[in-house]
């Protein structure tokens, strides 16, 4: 199991590096930050692990996304990660905010239109 997680982590890091370049004047929260906040959630959304420290990261990320550009950036990152991370259970990913007592104005899904997020 540990051997199969390493390639997935390498792909995740590559996606984060590609997406973390944000033009000046835009969102302050890049995908690198989103992954840092949500890294404890990976075992839960890719397997049968408990939530563990996941909710702490979700609540911290929610608190950090204060502006519309921040929220749209986080949405786009979550959308991309949901689509590109192998083994993610989209139902579990979409349910994370609810399980952690956070209300976000969009569904974590590869089909979410993040341009509508306020």
C-alpha positions in Angstrom: 0.0 0.0 0.0 2.8 2.5 0.9 4.4 1.8 -2.5 1.3 2.7 -4.4 0.9 6.0 -2.5 4.3 7.3 -3.6 3.5 7.6 -7.3 0.2 9.3 -6.4 2.0 11.7 -4.2 4.5 12.6 -7.0 1.6 13.3 -9.4 -0.1 15.4 -6.7 3.0 17.4 -6.1 3.5 17.9 -9.9 -0.1 19.2 -10.3 0.4 21.5 -7.3 3.6 23.0 -8.7 2.0 23.6 -12.1 -1.0 25.3 -10.6 0.7 27.3 -7.8 1.8 30.1 -10.2 -0.7 32.9 -9.6 -0.5 36.3 -11.3 0.1 39.3 -9.0 -3.1 40.9 -7.8 -5.0 37.7 -7.9 -5.8 35.2 -5.1 -3.3 34.9 -2.3 -4.1 31.2 -1.8 -2.4 28.9 -4.3 -2.7 25.2 -4.8 0.4 24.6 -2.8 -1.3 26.1 0.3 -4.5 24.2 -0.4 -2.6 20.9 -0.6 -0.8 21.8 2.7 -4.1 22.4 4.4 -5.8 19.3 3.0 -2.9 16.8 3.1 -4.3 15.1 6.2 -7.5 14.4 4.2 -5.9 12.3 1.5 -6.0 9.0 3.4 -9.8 9.6 4.0 -10.7 10.4 0.4 -8.6 7.7 -1.1 -9.4 4.8 1.3 -11.1 3.8 4.4 -9.1 5.9 6.9 -10.8 8.0 9.5 -11.0 11.8 9.1 -8.2 12.3 11.6 -6.8 15.8 11.4 -8.6 16.5 8.2 -11.2 18.8 9.7 -8.6 21.1 11.2 -7.1 21.7 7.8 -10.5 22.2 6.2 -11.5 24.8 8.8 -8.2 26.6 8.5 -8.5 26.7 4.7 -12.0 28.0 5.0 -10.9 30.8 7.3 -7.9 31.7 5.1 -10.1 32.1 1.9 -11.4 35.6 2.7 -11.9 37.2 -0.7 -13.7 36.1 -3.8 -10.4 35.5 -5.7 -9.2 33.4 -2.8 -12.4 31.3 -2.8 -12.3 30.9 -6.6 -8.7 29.9 -6.5 -9.4 27.3 -3.8 -12.4 26.0 -5.8 -10.3 25.7 -8.9 -7.6 23.9 -7.0 -10.0 21.5 -5.4 -11.7 20.9 -8.8 -8.3 20.0 -10.4 -7.2 17.9 -7.5 -10.5 16.0 -7.6 -10.1 15.3 -11.3 -6.4 14.4 -11.3 -5.7 12.6 -8.0 -5.9 8.8 -8.6 -8.2 6.9 -6.2 -10.1 9.9 -4.9 -13.7 9.0 -3.8 -15.6 12.1 -5.1 -18.5 11.4 -2.8 -16.2 11.5 0.2 -14.4 14.6 -1.1 -17.7 16.4 -1.7 -18.9 15.5 1.8 -15.8 16.8 3.7 -17.1 20.3 4.4 -20.3 19.0 5.8 -18.6 16.4 7.9 -16.3 19.1 9.3 -19.1 21.6 10.0 -18.1 24.1 7.3 -20.5 25.4 4.6 -18.9 26.2 1.3 -21.0 27.7 -1.6 -20.0 25.0 -4.2 -19.6 21.2 -4.5 -16.1 19.7 -4.6 -16.3 18.1 -8.0 -14.4 18.1 -11.4 -17.5 19.7 -12.9 -17.9 22.7 -10.6 -18.0 26.1 -12.3 -15.6 28.1 -10.0 -16.1 31.4 -11.8 -19.6 31.6 -10.1 -18.1 31.3 -6.6 -18.5 34.5 -4.6 
